[in-house]
Amino acid sequence: MLTTFLTHNELDTISYTFQAAIVIDVLRATSTIVTALSNGARFVIPVGKIEEAVDIKRIQPDLILSGERNGIKPQGFDLGNSPLEYSEEVVSGKGIILTTSNGTKAIQKAKKIAGNVYIAAFLNISYVVEQLSAYENIAIICAGNESEVSYEDTQLAGFIISKLTECKRYSLSDSSLIALRTWEAIRRPDFSGTHSQKLIELGFGRDVDFCQKIDVFPSVPICKGERIVRNLIK
């Protein structure tokens, strides 16, 4: 069964569990996590609140403090939430604390409903599907935008479902069918949603372009305890 949640708030009332979950926040948290770990970061600690992130930084000052609120880097943070900031020169060998408006909250909630939690972006989609095809019961979790459905997250969910159902037969929830039909209607990343436009207005147009690239990184981040680490595929 492939069950899609179109916002992370839908997880608040879930009482059943899944073999695996895949978390999607294309713009930009999961794209940033995939990029950071692929460029040599040791781990990412996803955090829901700014205050919690600052507390971890106080205890472990060698970690990179990063994230955003309303798309902008909070005052005093080392990095924002642009994947382009997380170059090999900046993050290789480092641990990262990350807090974002939606994506890190979705990751924390996913860990409560699934034994195995992976991180997806267009940047690593084929490698995500390779990992997920081993499971029968999968939650596909779109972070969404402040309780609203994200057009870009839904596209990636549909792309993942399309590729998984090429490998073997799955039952699909209605929300999975919605995501699949969305992807089948376009067959390419179409970043024209409201959050894409907001990021462009904030000066992050290069992020929007970068996050549409497919299979740049051959790795699938996976949650291990409180950390997300790289699961290298090739």
HUBEL-V460067 format. One line per field, one symbol per residue. ss: DSSP state (H for helix, E for strand, C for the rest). phi: phi as a letter, one per 30 degrees, with the letter a starting at -180 (. if undefined). burial: 1 if it has 24 or more other ideal C-beta (glycine too) atoms within 12 Angstrom, else 0. A space follows every 10 residues. Layout:
ss: ???
phi: ???
burial: ???
This chain:
ss: CEEEECCHHH HHHCCCCEEE EEEECCCCHH HHHHHHHHCC CCEEEEECCH HHHHHHHHHC CCCEEEECEC CECCCCCCEC CCHHHCCHHH HCCCEEEEEC CCHHHHHHHH HHHEEEEEEE CHHHHHHHHH HHCCCCCEEE EECCECCECC HHHHHHHHHH HHHHHHHCCC CECHHHHHHH HHHHHHCCCC CCCHHHHHHH HCCCHHHHHH CCCCCCCCEC CEEECCEEEC CECC
phi: .ccccdbddd ddcdccbbdb bbcbbecbed dddeddddcj ddabcdbdce dddddddddb ddddcbkabh icddeiddbc bdeddcdedd ceiccbcbbb dbdddddddd ddcbdbbccb bedbddddde ddddccbbcc cddibhicdc ddddededdd dedddddadb dbdedddddd dddddbiadb cbdddedddd ddjcdddedd dddchdcdbb dbdbidccbd cdcb
burial: 1111111101 1000000111 1111111111 1111111111 1011111101 0011011000 0011111100 1011001111 1111110001 1001111111 1111111111 1111011111 1111111111 1110100111 1111100011 1111111111 1111100001 0110111111 0110000010 1010110110 0001001101 1111101011 1110001111 1000
